[in-house]
């Protein structure tokens, strides 16, 4: 996406198109470019796509937690003066967890929720063995394992993960976020969350396996579950066209 990052006070974000707002939340190792497909598809169909940079590595270490990222998201929604229940949230992996927690804490802010490969239920979602520092081949194998098609893990993606785990500041915060995500298990919260939720999941996700999607669908009172075949943990990257069609169909079905 060739769009300028807007710097507005404490918020940095992409803002594409006009219309109904969709706020996208990236994962722990995910960049804004992971959602290129969503950012090019929906603005042509009457939606405004906003992708904030989450302060994963810039928030003070004592405050680095899923709960504080959820509060940061609420501040972002308020900063842009959206009305009550106007915003649609879309999150992948940790971003899905943040979207879920923000919806639980501030339900009046969120019209609808879309999660894909989300953490929040499954402890190993944050990685059962964190990538070894300095071991490029190990990190490459870990990055490839995120996708059904390992070729999606380009050298650029692997290099970015490698740089993150070899940056002491980022590594400390990554581990803090992982621990916080495990503490914020949402199994008891989900049955009380009435926000309409679209669950889009890769059938071959090894990070958050298919049974995690089934659990989300079972526990959330108003959810629809859609599967994408031959797809791993980041459906919007691996099958962007199918992901967008499912998401758009759901929005139309729900009249959002």
N, C-alpha and C positions, 0 to 999 in steps of 0.2 A: 504494500500500500504506500503510495507516494503522497502522504499527508503529513503536514507539519504537526509536531508535538506542541500542544498548547501549554504554556507555563502560566498558571493562574494562582498566585499565592502559594499555598503548600501543595497544590494539585498539578500534576503533569498528566495530560491525557490527549487522546485522539478524539476528534469530533467530526463525524462524517454524515452528511445528509440532513434532512429535515423530516419531522413527523413524530410518530410515537417513539419514545425513548427506549432503547435496549442498551443496558450497561453490561459490559463484558468483563469478566474477572479471570485473569490468567493464573496459572498454577505456579508452584514453587520454582520449577526450572523453566517455566514457559515465558516466552516473550510476547510482545503485542502482535508480532507478525504471525503468530500461530492462528490468528483469527482473520487472516487476509480474506478468506472465502466469505465469511459472514459480513465483513466490512465492505465488500464489493457487491454482494447480493441484495442486502436488505435496504440500503439507502435508495435503490432504484424502485423500491416497492412501498414507499411511504413510511419508512422508519429512519430514526436518527440513531446511529451507532456511536456509543461512547466507550472508549477503552482507557480507563485510568491505569497509570503505573502504580502498583501497590507498593507501599513503603517497606518491603520485606527486609531490606538491608540498611534502611536509613532511620527507622524508628529506634528509639533508645532500647538497649538490650532488655532492660527491666520491663518494658512495655510490649516487647515483641511477642505477640500471641494472636491466636485466631480471633479472640474476643475483641481485641483492640483494632484489628483490621476490619472487623464488622462495624465497629464504631466509626472508623475512618470512612468506610463506604457510606454510612448514614450521613456523615458530614459532607461528603461529596454530593450526595443527592440533595441535601439542604442548600448547599452552595449554589447549585444550578437552579434552585427555586422550582423544583418539580412539585406538582400538586400531589395530594394524598392518592395512593394506589394508582399512580400514573406509570411507574417504572417497571419494565420487565428486566429481570436479572438473569444473566447467562454465565455459568461458571464451570470451568474444567478443573478437575483434581482439587488442589487446595482452594482454587477460586470457587468451586462448587460448595465447598465447606463454608467459606466466608459468606457466600450468598445465602446459604441455608441459615447460618447463625444470625445474620443481619435480619432475615425475614422473621425468625423466631423473636428477636429482640425488638424489632420495629415493624410489626406486620402492617401497620397503616401506610408504610412507605412503598410497599411492593404490590403490584398488580398480579404478577405472574413470575414463575421461577422455572428456569431450564438448567438441568444439571447433566453433566457427562463425565464419566470416570471420576466421580466426586469422592473425596474422603469424607469422614464424618461418622462412618459406621465400622469400617474395617481397619484394624490397627496397622496392618502391613501396608496400607495405602501409602505410607510415607517412606517405604523402603525398609525391609527387614535388616539389611546390612548396608549401612551407608557407604557409598563409593570410596574406595581407598584413595587417599591422596597420592598423587604422583604416578599412579598406574593408568596410563592412557588407554591401553588395550582393555583393561577391566571396565573403565568408564565407557568406552565405545560399546562394549558388549551390553552394559546396563542400559545405555541410551537406545540401542537397537531393540532391546527387549520390550521397550515401551510400545513399539509398533508391531502390527502383524507383518508388515513389509519392512524389513530392516533398512532398506534403501532410503526410507523416509528420514532416517537419522543421518542427515548430511554431515560432512566434516565441520561445517559451520555450527551445527547444533552440538556436536560432540565437543568441539573446541570451547563452546560457551559453558557447557557443564563442567568440563575439565578446569577451566579458569575459575569457576565458582567454588569448586571443592578444594582448590589450591589457594584460595584467598581466605586467610584465617578469620577475618571479620565476617565474611559471608558464611563460612563453615559453621562458626559458633551460632550465628543467627538461624541458619538452616536447621541445626539440631534443636535449637530452642523452639522453632516453629513446629518441628516434627513432634516434640514432646507435648506441646500445647494442643496439637491436633488430636493426639491420642487421649488427652485429658477431656477434650470437648467432644466426647462421643454423644451422638444425638439420638440414640435409639429411644430414649424415654420422652424426648421432645417432639419427635415427628408426628405421633398420633394426635397431637394438639394443634398442628399447623394446618390451617384450612386453605392456605394459598394454593391456587391451581398450579400444578407442577408437571412439566414435561421432562421425562427421563429418556435420554438418548445414549445408548451404550454399545460398545464394541463387543461382539460375541466372543472375541479372542483376547479380551483385556486380561493381562496377567498381573497387573498392578492392583486393580480393583476388579476381581473376577465377576462373572455374570451373576452369581448368587447375591452379590452386593446390590446390584440393580434390582433384583427380585425383592430383596429386603426393603429397599427404599420404597418400592411400589406397594408393598404390603403394608408398610407402616404409615405412609402418607395418606390422609383421607381422600384427597382429590388429585390423583396422579394418573398419568398415562405413560406406559413404557414402550419404547421403540428400540428394536435391535438393528445393528448394522453388521452384516456378515463380513468375514475376513478383515476384521478391524480390531485394533488394539485400544490403548488407553486414551488416545487423543483423536476422537472421531472427526472433529472439525478440521483436522490437518490431513488425516489419512483418506477420508472420503468426503471432501467439502461439499460436492454437489448433492450427494444423498443426504448429508447432514442438513443442509439448507432447505431441501425440499421437505424433509420431515418436520423441521422446526416451523417452516412457513405454513405447512398444512395444519399443524397443531394450532398456530395462532389464528388461522382462518376458521378452523373448527370451533375454537373458543370465542371467536369474534373479538380478538384482541388486535 
